């Protein structure tokens, strides 16, 4: 069931928020021992909140489509009175005194917060194989990773524990789990959703957005969380739109770019076939699919790595004398960041402006661009390398190389499921466009993938 | 190739040598990809970080 379907059932009095919440808790109780998706369950407060929201609705107070809907947020979002670990031993007992802006807005929209989802330590990795809180498992195959860093949100939504899991994305951390778990994942434009109250991995690459089981659900959530926040220095004053697409939106005449360079190189053949299949579907719906050349993404990824390494290490510097409290992979990248010269960081920020200008030229030619989200489907837990054709690739690079560059430019990007590989694992299509075109991306996503995504058997 | 151990020591960083050895190939790869880009930056391009002497709303 999607958020909009549950919302209709609630208003028809065929179901209550208390019942939805109880079903959500049952699913968490039943499936979490296998998936380890939800790290902190907020059973008591969720039940009380659901009853309160049922009473409100009965009195005629309707907060909108999220009213009474069970959701979860990644454990990087501060929650007043509820521990917020960021998947780290350093913050295992940290209890914030206020909510993150996104949590405030979800509360105001009437969502029922069921708990905090697990994640890759400090949001600094793509496997969600957390050394402190355990490996999170993919509902499509529990021997495989759900992707990361928002792996708990991905696994929880795919398994039907909650209707929506909020994620954060610094180099693909919403879109990678969306791809591996067969979900819709939306990384809005930088500045569209407030970062206030989210433990940062980075100052200039972090984005907040939802993982859901339908495109319309992602739009409903964006409607609730988007907008200016004076507490976030990078928050945009640009007015928000209604992001909800029509059930069957037209995309006739839309110009869709298919990159001839980079994005289809070193990609599993089944992934490429599924993505190109979606391009053909778009064409059959009247869109104009055009070959394009994108800026040098290898260079952009290098810029991304310099910025992330330097900013993340600057943020964590006060904690780096507590080396035994970090997992080995995270400690390694934090150490690497300390070796980045200051001049390189400044030059990476200068190159960022140059890439921004190059991408602007692209938007005169096309309205959005289709690429695979990840070069591979979900790898097995613990796997460090994967085969792509007759080549061997590092899992980390195969997961991030098609997504991370977009964070440098702050572009909005949507990942939707577009098929499966021979093992039945989901493949993700990434649709991205110029800044603040979330409504268009959601319209395209809805045209190509209407309704609820396929669900795994558990 | 940079001598990462020497750089760490020069900056007084307490990174174990074994860790630096593991990271060296990663850092060398990044260096190889990034260094040529630096030469392409026109001198008038400013970094994409902003500072305002006063927040915008206070200026108005």
Interface residues (C-beta under 8 A of the other chain):
Chain A: X204 X230 X298 X299 X301 X302 X303 X305 X306 X309 X320 X321 X331 X332 X335 X336 X338 X339 X344 X346 X347 X348 X349 X350 X351 X352 X353 X354 X356
Chain B: X4 X7 X8 X11 X13 X14 X15 X19 X20 X22 X23 X26 X27 X30 X33 X34 X37 X38 X40 X41 X45 X46 X47 X48 X49 X57
